[in-house]
């Protein structure tokens, strides 16, 4: 079984689905399998996180990323 160092939580509530969380999850999966990140992260899809007005929402490293996109998460991952 693989060991992961960090988790990336992606909200899959109704508003986040409307704002593209499925595409965001797919893009994040591509990101963490490249650029030397393979095996360091695991994406967890969650139920609603109650930040609906800020969809899509991602939690990384205990920080809520509102209106998240791949570039914002890439910046957080790389430093």
PyMOL Python script that loads the backbone (N, CA, C, O; Angstrom):
from pymol import cmd

cmd.read_pdbstr("""\
ATOM      1  N   UNK A   1       0.840  -1.184   0.000  1.00  0.00           N
ATOM      2  CA  UNK A   1       0.000   0.000   0.000  1.00  0.00           C
ATOM      3  C   UNK A   1       0.885   1.247   0.000  1.00  0.00           C
ATOM      4  O   UNK A   1       1.868   1.314   0.738  1.00  0.00           O
ATOM      5  N   UNK A   2       0.538   2.219  -0.819  1.00  0.00           N
ATOM      6  CA  UNK A   2       1.323   3.438  -0.946  1.00  0.00           C
ATOM      7  C   UNK A   2       1.162   4.317   0.294  1.00  0.00           C
ATOM      8  O   UNK A   2       0.094   4.363   0.904  1.00  0.00           O
ATOM      9  N   UNK A   3       2.232   5.006   0.651  1.00  0.00           N
ATOM     10  CA  UNK A   3       2.207   5.947   1.752  1.00  0.00           C
ATOM     11  C   UNK A   3       2.154   7.359   1.186  1.00  0.00           C
ATOM     12  O   UNK A   3       2.955   7.713   0.321  1.00  0.00           O
ATOM     13  N   UNK A   4       1.220   8.161   1.666  1.00  0.00           N
ATOM     14  CA  UNK A   4       1.064   9.527   1.191  1.00  0.00           C
ATOM     15  C   UNK A   4       1.481  10.494   2.288  1.00  0.00           C
ATOM     16  O   UNK A   4       1.271  10.230   3.472  1.00  0.00           O
ATOM     17  N   UNK A   5       2.059  11.591   1.899  1.00  0.00           N
ATOM     18  CA  UNK A   5       2.506  12.575   2.877  1.00  0.00           C
ATOM     19  C   UNK A   5       1.483  13.678   3.109  1.00  0.00           C
ATOM     20  O   UNK A   5       1.355  14.167   4.231  1.00  0.00           O
ATOM     21  N   UNK A   6       0.760  14.077   2.084  1.00  0.00           N
ATOM     22  CA  UNK A   6      -0.190  15.181   2.202  1.00  0.00           C
ATOM     23  C   UNK A   6      -1.521  14.795   1.559  1.00  0.00           C
ATOM     24  O   UNK A   6      -1.566  14.022   0.601  1.00  0.00           O
ATOM     25  N   UNK A   7      -2.600  15.350   2.105  1.00  0.00           N
ATOM     26  CA  UNK A   7      -3.925  15.131   1.543  1.00  0.00           C
ATOM     27  C   UNK A   7      -4.446  16.429   0.944  1.00  0.00           C
ATOM     28  O   UNK A   7      -4.202  17.513   1.474  1.00  0.00           O
ATOM     29  N   UNK A   8      -5.165  16.307  -0.167  1.00  0.00           N
ATOM     30  CA  UNK A   8      -5.839  17.430  -0.807  1.00  0.00           C
ATOM     31  C   UNK A   8      -7.322  17.082  -0.811  1.00  0.00           C
ATOM     32  O   UNK A   8      -7.744  16.145  -1.490  1.00  0.00           O
ATOM     33  N   UNK A   9      -8.114  17.839  -0.049  1.00  0.00           N
ATOM     34  CA  UNK A   9      -9.542  17.579   0.065  1.00  0.00           C
ATOM     35  C   UNK A   9     -10.291  18.479  -0.912  1.00  0.00           C
ATOM     36  O   UNK A   9     -10.129  19.699  -0.890  1.00  0.00           O
ATOM     37  N   UNK A  10     -11.113  17.872  -1.769  1.00  0.00           N
ATOM     38  CA  UNK A  10     -11.887  18.617  -2.762  1.00  0.00           C
ATOM     39  C   UNK A  10     -13.368  18.431  -2.457  1.00  0.00           C
ATOM     40  O   UNK A  10     -13.870  17.307  -2.432  1.00  0.00           O
ATOM     41  N   UNK A  11     -14.061  19.540  -2.225  1.00  0.00           N
ATOM     42  CA  UNK A  11     -15.495  19.493  -1.944  1.00  0.00           C
ATOM     43  C   UNK A  11     -16.254  19.035  -3.186  1.00  0.00           C
ATOM     44  O   UNK A  11     -15.968  19.482  -4.297  1.00  0.00           O
ATOM     45  N   UNK A  12     -17.215  18.149  -2.992  1.00  0.00           N
ATOM     46  CA  UNK A  12     -18.065  17.668  -4.075  1.00  0.00           C
ATOM     47  C   UNK A  12     -19.533  17.935  -3.776  1.00  0.00           C
ATOM     48  O   UNK A  12     -20.407  17.189  -4.219  1.00  0.00           O
ATOM     49  N   UNK A  13     -19.804  19.002  -3.023  1.00  0.00           N
ATOM     50  CA  UNK A  13     -21.176  19.407  -2.740  1.00  0.00           C
ATOM     51  C   UNK A  13     -21.831  19.975  -3.993  1.00  0.00           C
ATOM     52  O   UNK A  13     -21.174  20.138  -5.021  1.00  0.00           O
ATOM     53  N   UNK A  14     -23.103  20.269  -3.908  1.00  0.00           N
ATOM     54  CA  UNK A  14     -23.875  20.727  -5.062  1.00  0.00           C
ATOM     55  C   UNK A  14     -23.314  21.962  -5.748  1.00  0.00           C
ATOM     56  O   UNK A  14     -23.152  21.966  -6.968  1.00  0.00           O
ATOM     57  N   UNK A  15     -23.010  23.019  -4.982  1.00  0.00           N
ATOM     58  CA  UNK A  15     -22.485  24.244  -5.589  1.00  0.00           C
ATOM     59  C   UNK A  15     -21.099  24.019  -6.182  1.00  0.00           C
ATOM     60  O   UNK A  15     -20.781  24.572  -7.234  1.00  0.00           O
ATOM     61  N   UNK A  16     -20.281  23.221  -5.525  1.00  0.00           N
ATOM     62  CA  UNK A  16     -18.944  22.940  -6.062  1.00  0.00           C
ATOM     63  C   UNK A  16     -19.044  22.131  -7.357  1.00  0.00           C
ATOM     64  O   UNK A  16     -18.254  22.334  -8.279  1.00  0.00           O
ATOM     65  N   UNK A  17     -20.009  21.220  -7.426  1.00  0.00           N
ATOM     66  CA  UNK A  17     -20.228  20.488  -8.679  1.00  0.00           C
ATOM     67  C   UNK A  17     -20.622  21.444  -9.793  1.00  0.00           C
ATOM     68  O   UNK A  17     -20.144  21.332 -10.922  1.00  0.00           O
ATOM     69  N   UNK A  18     -21.505  22.393  -9.460  1.00  0.00           N
ATOM     70  CA  UNK A  18     -21.933  23.377 -10.457  1.00  0.00           C
ATOM     71  C   UNK A  18     -20.770  24.246 -10.931  1.00  0.00           C
ATOM     72  O   UNK A  18     -20.770  24.723 -12.066  1.00  0.00           O
ATOM     73  N   UNK A  19     -19.783  24.449 -10.065  1.00  0.00           N
ATOM     74  CA  UNK A  19     -18.644  25.312 -10.390  1.00  0.00           C
ATOM     75  C   UNK A  19     -17.430  24.535 -10.904  1.00  0.00           C
ATOM     76  O   UNK A  19     -16.355  25.112 -11.071  1.00  0.00           O
ATOM     77  N   UNK A  20     -17.591  23.237 -11.156  1.00  0.00           N
ATOM     78  CA  UNK A  20     -16.544  22.482 -11.838  1.00  0.00           C
ATOM     79  C   UNK A  20     -15.587  21.688 -10.981  1.00  0.00           C
ATOM     80  O   UNK A  20     -14.419  21.546 -11.341  1.00  0.00           O
ATOM     81  N   UNK A  21     -16.048  21.163  -9.854  1.00  0.00           N
ATOM     82  CA  UNK A  21     -15.139  20.403  -8.998  1.00  0.00           C
ATOM     83  C   UNK A  21     -14.671  19.104  -9.653  1.00  0.00           C
ATOM     84  O   UNK A  21     -13.579  18.623  -9.350  1.00  0.00           O
ATOM     85  N   UNK A  22     -15.474  18.535 -10.539  1.00  0.00           N
ATOM     86  CA  UNK A  22     -15.052  17.292 -11.202  1.00  0.00           C
ATOM     87  C   UNK A  22     -13.852  17.546 -12.107  1.00  0.00           C
ATOM     88  O   UNK A  22     -12.899  16.767 -12.112  1.00  0.00           O
ATOM     89  N   UNK A  23     -13.899  18.635 -12.873  1.00  0.00           N
ATOM     90  CA  UNK A  23     -12.767  18.984 -13.731  1.00  0.00           C
ATOM     91  C   UNK A  23     -11.559  19.356 -12.878  1.00  0.00           C
ATOM     92  O   UNK A  23     -10.430  18.984 -13.201  1.00  0.00           O
ATOM     93  N   UNK A  24     -11.792  20.084 -11.795  1.00  0.00           N
ATOM     94  CA  UNK A  24     -10.708  20.462 -10.891  1.00  0.00           C
ATOM     95  C   UNK A  24     -10.033  19.221 -10.322  1.00  0.00           C
ATOM     96  O   UNK A  24      -8.805  19.153 -10.275  1.00  0.00           O
ATOM     97  N   UNK A  25     -10.822  18.238  -9.889  1.00  0.00           N
ATOM     98  CA  UNK A  25     -10.264  16.998  -9.354  1.00  0.00           C
ATOM     99  C   UNK A  25      -9.430  16.284 -10.407  1.00  0.00           C
ATOM    100  O   UNK A  25      -8.334  15.805 -10.116  1.00  0.00           O
ATOM    101  N   UNK A  26      -9.940  16.213 -11.619  1.00  0.00           N
ATOM    102  CA  UNK A  26      -9.205  15.571 -12.716  1.00  0.00           C
ATOM    103  C   UNK A  26      -7.884  16.294 -12.974  1.00  0.00           C
ATOM    104  O   UNK A  26      -6.844  15.655 -13.133  1.00  0.00           O
ATOM    105  N   UNK A  27      -7.925  17.620 -13.013  1.00  0.00           N
ATOM    106  CA  UNK A  27      -6.713  18.406 -13.254  1.00  0.00           C
ATOM    107  C   UNK A  27      -5.714  18.260 -12.107  1.00  0.00           C
ATOM    108  O   UNK A  27      -4.507  18.199 -12.339  1.00  0.00           O
ATOM    109  N   UNK A  28      -6.214  18.204 -10.871  1.00  0.00           N
ATOM    110  CA  UNK A  28      -5.329  18.011  -9.724  1.00  0.00           C
ATOM    111  C   UNK A  28      -4.676  16.635  -9.760  1.00  0.00           C
ATOM    112  O   UNK A  28      -3.504  16.497  -9.411  1.00  0.00           O
ATOM    113  N   UNK A  29      -5.425  15.616 -10.180  1.00  0.00           N
ATOM    114  CA  UNK A  29      -4.843  14.277 -10.309  1.00  0.00           C
ATOM    115  C   UNK A  29      -3.706  14.288 -11.313  1.00  0.00           C
ATOM    116  O   UNK A  29      -2.672  13.658 -11.091  1.00  0.00           O
ATOM    117  N   UNK A  30      -3.890  15.001 -12.419  1.00  0.00           N
ATOM    118  CA  UNK A  30      -2.821  15.121 -13.416  1.00  0.00           C
ATOM    119  C   UNK A  30      -1.619  15.844 -12.823  1.00  0.00           C
ATOM    120  O   UNK A  30      -0.475  15.455 -13.059  1.00  0.00           O
ATOM    121  N   UNK A  31      -1.879  16.894 -12.056  1.00  0.00           N
ATOM    122  CA  UNK A  31      -0.800  17.667 -11.439  1.00  0.00           C
ATOM    123  C   UNK A  31       0.037  16.822 -10.491  1.00  0.00           C
ATOM    124  O   UNK A  31       1.266  16.862 -10.544  1.00  0.00           O
ATOM    125  N   UNK A  32      -0.617  16.059  -9.626  1.00  0.00           N
ATOM    126  CA  UNK A  32       0.147  15.323  -8.618  1.00  0.00           C
ATOM    127  C   UNK A  32       0.830  14.081  -9.177  1.00  0.00           C
ATOM    128  O   UNK A  32       1.597  13.428  -8.469  1.00  0.00           O
ATOM    129  N   UNK A  33       0.565  13.751 -10.426  1.00  0.00           N
ATOM    130  CA  UNK A  33       1.262  12.630 -11.047  1.00  0.00           C
ATOM    131  C   UNK A  33       2.424  13.109 -11.905  1.00  0.00           C
ATOM    132  O   UNK A  33       3.065  12.307 -12.584  1.00  0.00           O
ATOM    133  N   UNK A  34       2.702  14.412 -11.882  1.00  0.00           N
ATOM    134  CA  UNK A  34       3.800  14.985 -12.656  1.00  0.00           C
ATOM    135  C   UNK A  34       4.648  15.867 -11.754  1.00  0.00           C
ATOM    136  O   UNK A  34       4.403  15.972 -10.552  1.00  0.00           O
ATOM    137  N   UNK A  35       5.631  16.487 -12.345  1.00  0.00           N
ATOM    138  CA  UNK A  35       6.467  17.479 -11.657  1.00  0.00           C
ATOM    139  C   UNK A  35       7.102  16.953 -10.374  1.00  0.00           C
ATOM    140  O   UNK A  35       7.324  17.730  -9.445  1.00  0.00           O
ATOM    141  N   UNK A  36       7.397  15.674 -10.295  1.00  0.00           N
ATOM    142  CA  UNK A  36       8.038  15.125  -9.108  1.00  0.00           C
ATOM    143  C   UNK A  36       7.124  14.981  -7.903  1.00  0.00           C
ATOM    144  O   UNK A  36       7.608  14.775  -6.790  1.00  0.00           O
ATOM    145  N   UNK A  37       5.822  15.086  -8.097  1.00  0.00           N
ATOM    146  CA  UNK A  37       4.868  14.996  -6.989  1.00  0.00           C
ATOM    147  C   UNK A  37       4.304  13.594  -6.801  1.00  0.00           C
ATOM    148  O   UNK A  37       3.595  13.341  -5.827  1.00  0.00           O
ATOM    149  N   UNK A  38       4.604  12.690  -7.707  1.00  0.00           N
ATOM    150  CA  UNK A  38       3.978  11.367  -7.681  1.00  0.00           C
ATOM    151  C   UNK A  38       4.241  10.672  -6.344  1.00  0.00           C
ATOM    152  O   UNK A  38       5.384  10.559  -5.900  1.00  0.00           O
ATOM    153  N   UNK A  39       3.163  10.211  -5.714  1.00  0.00           N
ATOM    154  CA  UNK A  39       3.257   9.481  -4.460  1.00  0.00           C
ATOM    155  C   UNK A  39       3.317  10.352  -3.221  1.00  0.00           C
ATOM    156  O   UNK A  39       3.328   9.830  -2.106  1.00  0.00           O
ATOM    157  N   UNK A  40       3.356  11.671  -3.386  1.00  0.00           N
ATOM    158  CA  UNK A  40       3.456  12.568  -2.238  1.00  0.00           C
ATOM    159  C   UNK A  40       2.104  13.093  -1.770  1.00  0.00           C
ATOM    160  O   UNK A  40       1.984  13.608  -0.659  1.00  0.00           O
ATOM    161  N   UNK A  41       1.079  12.961  -2.625  1.00  0.00           N
ATOM    162  CA  UNK A  41      -0.226  13.539  -2.331  1.00  0.00           C
ATOM    163  C   UNK A  41      -1.335  12.548  -2.633  1.00  0.00           C
ATOM    164  O   UNK A  41      -1.184  11.657  -3.469  1.00  0.00           O
ATOM    165  N   UNK A  42      -2.458  12.717  -1.934  1.00  0.00           N
ATOM    166  CA  UNK A  42      -3.653  11.926  -2.216  1.00  0.00           C
ATOM    167  C   UNK A  42      -4.842  12.873  -2.216  1.00  0.00           C
ATOM    168  O   UNK A  42      -5.003  13.688  -1.308  1.00  0.00           O
ATOM    169  N   UNK A  43      -5.668  12.754  -3.243  1.00  0.00           N
ATOM    170  CA  UNK A  43      -6.868  13.579  -3.353  1.00  0.00           C
ATOM    171  C   UNK A  43      -8.038  12.843  -2.712  1.00  0.00           C
ATOM    172  O   UNK A  43      -8.295  11.677  -3.010  1.00  0.00           O
ATOM    173  N   UNK A  44      -8.738  13.540  -1.831  1.00  0.00           N
ATOM    174  CA  UNK A  44      -9.908  12.998  -1.153  1.00  0.00           C
ATOM    175  C   UNK A  44     -11.110  13.850  -1.548  1.00  0.00           C
ATOM    176  O   UNK A  44     -11.127  15.055  -1.299  1.00  0.00           O
ATOM    177  N   UNK A  45     -12.110  13.233  -2.160  1.00  0.00           N
ATOM    178  CA  UNK A  45     -13.354  13.940  -2.482  1.00  0.00           C
ATOM    179  C   UNK A  45     -14.248  13.911  -1.247  1.00  0.00           C
ATOM    180  O   UNK A  45     -14.456  12.852  -0.655  1.00  0.00           O
ATOM    181  N   UNK A  46     -14.775  15.066  -0.859  1.00  0.00           N
ATOM    182  CA  UNK A  46     -15.578  15.160   0.355  1.00  0.00           C
ATOM    183  C   UNK A  46     -17.006  15.585   0.039  1.00  0.00           C
ATOM    184  O   UNK A  46     -17.318  15.999  -1.077  1.00  0.00           O
ATOM    185  N   UNK A  47     -17.848  15.474   1.033  1.00  0.00           N
ATOM    186  CA  UNK A  47     -19.193  16.045   0.946  1.00  0.00           C
ATOM    187  C   UNK A  47     -19.070  17.551   1.166  1.00  0.00           C
ATOM    188  O   UNK A  47     -17.964  18.073   1.310  1.00  0.00           O
ATOM    189  N   UNK A  48     -20.178  18.231   1.190  1.00  0.00           N
ATOM    190  CA  UNK A  48     -20.195  19.689   1.304  1.00  0.00           C
ATOM    191  C   UNK A  48     -19.401  20.168   2.522  1.00  0.00           C
ATOM    192  O   UNK A  48     -19.528  19.628   3.621  1.00  0.00           O
ATOM    193  N   UNK A  49     -18.576  21.199   2.298  1.00  0.00           N
ATOM    194  CA  UNK A  49     -17.761  21.791   3.361  1.00  0.00           C
ATOM    195  C   UNK A  49     -18.361  23.094   3.899  1.00  0.00           C
ATOM    196  O   UNK A  49     -17.753  23.751   4.744  1.00  0.00           O
ATOM    197  N   UNK A  50     -19.537  23.469   3.421  1.00  0.00           N
ATOM    198  CA  UNK A  50     -20.249  24.675   3.873  1.00  0.00           C
ATOM    199  C   UNK A  50     -19.543  25.983   3.526  1.00  0.00           C
ATOM    200  O   UNK A  50     -19.619  26.947   4.288  1.00  0.00           O
ATOM    201  N   UNK A  51     -18.864  26.024   2.397  1.00  0.00           N
ATOM    202  CA  UNK A  51     -18.311  27.263   1.845  1.00  0.00           C
ATOM    203  C   UNK A  51     -18.921  27.472   0.458  1.00  0.00           C
ATOM    204  O   UNK A  51     -18.217  27.818  -0.491  1.00  0.00           O
ATOM    205  N   UNK A  52     -20.218  27.264   0.350  1.00  0.00           N
ATOM    206  CA  UNK A  52     -20.902  27.183  -0.941  1.00  0.00           C
ATOM    207  C   UNK A  52     -20.759  28.438  -1.792  1.00  0.00           C
ATOM    208  O   UNK A  52     -20.695  28.335  -3.017  1.00  0.00           O
ATOM    209  N   UNK A  53     -20.708  29.598  -1.191  1.00  0.00           N
ATOM    210  CA  UNK A  53     -20.580  30.842  -1.957  1.00  0.00           C
ATOM    211  C   UNK A  53     -19.182  30.992  -2.550  1.00  0.00           C
ATOM    212  O   UNK A  53     -18.961  31.858  -3.397  1.00  0.00           O
ATOM    213  N   UNK A  54     -18.237  30.157  -2.113  1.00  0.00           N
ATOM    214  CA  UNK A  54     -16.845  30.255  -2.556  1.00  0.00           C
ATOM    215  C   UNK A  54     -16.421  29.056  -3.394  1.00  0.00           C
ATOM    216  O   UNK A  54     -15.231  28.755  -3.490  1.00  0.00           O
ATOM    217  N   UNK A  55     -17.377  28.377  -3.996  1.00  0.00           N
ATOM    218  CA  UNK A  55     -17.105  27.151  -4.748  1.00  0.00           C
ATOM    219  C   UNK A  55     -16.256  27.425  -5.988  1.00  0.00           C
ATOM    220  O   UNK A  55     -16.348  28.504  -6.574  1.00  0.00           O
ATOM    221  N   UNK A  56     -15.439  26.468  -6.389  1.00  0.00           N
ATOM    222  CA  UNK A  56     -15.128  25.203  -5.728  1.00  0.00           C
ATOM    223  C   UNK A  56     -14.127  25.404  -4.591  1.00  0.00           C
ATOM    224  O   UNK A  56     -13.311  26.325  -4.620  1.00  0.00           O
ATOM    225  N   UNK A  57     -14.204  24.533  -3.600  1.00  0.00           N
ATOM    226  CA  UNK A  57     -13.391  24.656  -2.397  1.00  0.00           C
ATOM    227  C   UNK A  57     -12.448  23.465  -2.278  1.00  0.00           C
ATOM    228  O   UNK A  57     -12.834  22.316  -2.490  1.00  0.00           O
ATOM    229  N   UNK A  58     -11.195  23.775  -1.933  1.00  0.00           N
ATOM    230  CA  UNK A  58     -10.174  22.756  -1.702  1.00  0.00           C
ATOM    231  C   UNK A  58      -9.528  23.058  -0.356  1.00  0.00           C
ATOM    232  O   UNK A  58      -9.288  24.221  -0.031  1.00  0.00           O
ATOM    233  N   UNK A  59      -9.246  22.025   0.426  1.00  0.00           N
ATOM    234  CA  UNK A  59      -8.482  22.193   1.658  1.00  0.00           C
ATOM    235  C   UNK A  59      -7.157  21.481   1.465  1.00  0.00           C
ATOM    236  O   UNK A  59      -7.103  20.287   1.172  1.00  0.00           O
ATOM    237  N   UNK A  60      -6.089  22.249   1.639  1.00  0.00           N
ATOM    238  CA  UNK A  60      -4.735  21.695   1.524  1.00  0.00           C
ATOM    239  C   UNK A  60      -3.904  22.243   2.676  1.00  0.00           C
ATOM    240  O   UNK A  60      -3.855  23.453   2.898  1.00  0.00           O
ATOM    241  N   UNK A  61      -3.259  21.351   3.399  1.00  0.00           N
ATOM    242  CA  UNK A  61      -2.358  21.747   4.485  1.00  0.00           C
ATOM    243  C   UNK A  61      -3.088  22.625   5.513  1.00  0.00           C
ATOM    244  O   UNK A  61      -2.559  23.642   5.961  1.00  0.00           O
ATOM    245  N   UNK A  62      -4.298  22.219   5.871  1.00  0.00           N
ATOM    246  CA  UNK A  62      -5.149  22.906   6.850  1.00  0.00           C
ATOM    247  C   UNK A  62      -5.544  24.316   6.431  1.00  0.00           C
ATOM    248  O   UNK A  62      -5.901  25.128   7.285  1.00  0.00           O
ATOM    249  N   UNK A  63      -5.490  24.622   5.152  1.00  0.00           N
ATOM    250  CA  UNK A  63      -5.879  25.930   4.638  1.00  0.00           C
ATOM    251  C   UNK A  63      -7.013  25.760   3.629  1.00  0.00           C
ATOM    252  O   UNK A  63      -6.927  24.937   2.718  1.00  0.00           O
ATOM    253  N   UNK A  64      -8.070  26.545   3.801  1.00  0.00           N
ATOM    254  CA  UNK A  64      -9.203  26.502   2.881  1.00  0.00           C
ATOM    255  C   UNK A  64      -8.881  27.379   1.680  1.00  0.00           C
ATOM    256  O   UNK A  64      -8.574  28.562   1.828  1.00  0.00           O
ATOM    257  N   UNK A  65      -8.954  26.791   0.492  1.00  0.00           N
ATOM    258  CA  UNK A  65      -8.707  27.519  -0.754  1.00  0.00           C
ATOM    259  C   UNK A  65     -10.056  27.737  -1.423  1.00  0.00           C
ATOM    260  O   UNK A  65     -10.631  26.808  -1.991  1.00  0.00           O
ATOM    261  N   UNK A  66     -10.553  28.951  -1.357  1.00  0.00           N
ATOM    262  CA  UNK A  66     -11.856  29.279  -1.923  1.00  0.00           C
ATOM    263  C   UNK A  66     -11.701  29.653  -3.385  1.00  0.00           C
ATOM    264  O   UNK A  66     -10.683  30.214  -3.790  1.00  0.00           O
ATOM    265  N   UNK A  67     -12.731  29.335  -4.181  1.00  0.00           N
ATOM    266  CA  UNK A  67     -12.710  29.555  -5.633  1.00  0.00           C
ATOM    267  C   UNK A  67     -11.410  28.994  -6.219  1.00  0.00           C
ATOM    268  O   UNK A  67     -10.716  29.644  -7.001  1.00  0.00           O
ATOM    269  N   UNK A  68     -11.118  27.775  -5.809  1.00  0.00           N
ATOM    270  CA  UNK A  68      -9.845  27.130  -6.127  1.00  0.00           C
ATOM    271  C   UNK A  68      -9.709  26.828  -7.611  1.00  0.00           C
ATOM    272  O   UNK A  68     -10.685  26.548  -8.307  1.00  0.00           O
ATOM    273  N   UNK A  69      -8.477  26.894  -8.065  1.00  0.00           N
ATOM    274  CA  UNK A  69      -8.132  26.434  -9.404  1.00  0.00           C
ATOM    275  C   UNK A  69      -6.787  25.717  -9.314  1.00  0.00           C
ATOM    276  O   UNK A  69      -6.107  25.778  -8.290  1.00  0.00           O
ATOM    277  N   UNK A  70      -6.416  25.046 -10.383  1.00  0.00           N
ATOM    278  CA  UNK A  70      -5.211  24.218 -10.362  1.00  0.00           C
ATOM    279  C   UNK A  70      -3.969  25.061 -10.095  1.00  0.00           C
ATOM    280  O   UNK A  70      -3.084  24.633  -9.353  1.00  0.00           O
ATOM    281  N   UNK A  71      -3.889  26.242 -10.682  1.00  0.00           N
ATOM    282  CA  UNK A  71      -2.703  27.082 -10.499  1.00  0.00           C
ATOM    283  C   UNK A  71      -2.538  27.510  -9.044  1.00  0.00           C
ATOM    284  O   UNK A  71      -1.417  27.545  -8.536  1.00  0.00           O
ATOM    285  N   UNK A  72      -3.631  27.835  -8.372  1.00  0.00           N
ATOM    286  CA  UNK A  72      -3.557  28.216  -6.961  1.00  0.00           C
ATOM    287  C   UNK A  72      -3.045  27.054  -6.113  1.00  0.00           C
ATOM    288  O   UNK A  72      -2.229  27.251  -5.213  1.00  0.00           O
ATOM    289  N   UNK A  73      -3.519  25.860  -6.397  1.00  0.00           N
ATOM    290  CA  UNK A  73      -3.068  24.687  -5.640  1.00  0.00           C
ATOM    291  C   UNK A  73      -1.619  24.358  -5.984  1.00  0.00           C
ATOM    292  O   UNK A  73      -0.849  23.979  -5.102  1.00  0.00           O
ATOM    293  N   UNK A  74      -1.237  24.496  -7.249  1.00  0.00           N
ATOM    294  CA  UNK A  74       0.158  24.256  -7.650  1.00  0.00           C
ATOM    295  C   UNK A  74       1.099  25.164  -6.856  1.00  0.00           C
ATOM    296  O   UNK A  74       2.147  24.716  -6.391  1.00  0.00           O
ATOM    297  N   UNK A  75       0.729  26.430  -6.700  1.00  0.00           N
ATOM    298  CA  UNK A  75       1.557  27.376  -5.941  1.00  0.00           C
ATOM    299  C   UNK A  75       1.682  26.946  -4.490  1.00  0.00           C
ATOM    300  O   UNK A  75       2.755  27.059  -3.898  1.00  0.00           O
ATOM    301  N   UNK A  76       0.589  26.453  -3.913  1.00  0.00           N
ATOM    302  CA  UNK A  76       0.630  26.012  -2.516  1.00  0.00           C
ATOM    303  C   UNK A  76       1.494  24.764  -2.356  1.00  0.00           C
ATOM    304  O   UNK A  76       2.218  24.626  -1.370  1.00  0.00           O
ATOM    305  N   UNK A  77       1.416  23.861  -3.325  1.00  0.00           N
ATOM    306  CA  UNK A  77       2.192  22.624  -3.259  1.00  0.00           C
ATOM    307  C   UNK A  77       3.686  22.903  -3.412  1.00  0.00           C
ATOM    308  O   UNK A  77       4.508  22.322  -2.703  1.00  0.00           O
ATOM    309  N   UNK A  78       4.028  23.789  -4.337  1.00  0.00           N
ATOM    310  CA  UNK A  78       5.440  24.021  -4.636  1.00  0.00           C
ATOM    311  C   UNK A  78       6.083  25.051  -3.726  1.00  0.00           C
ATOM    312  O   UNK A  78       7.297  25.250  -3.784  1.00  0.00           O
ATOM    313  N   UNK A  79       5.306  25.700  -2.900  1.00  0.00           N
ATOM    314  CA  UNK A  79       5.983  26.500  -1.962  1.00  0.00           C
ATOM    315  C   UNK A  79       5.550  27.793  -1.556  1.00  0.00           C
ATOM    316  O   UNK A  79       6.200  28.430  -0.728  1.00  0.00           O
TER     317      UNK A  79
END
""", "prot")
cmd.dss("prot")
cmd.show_as("cartoon", "prot")
cmd.util.cbc("prot")
cmd.orient("prot")
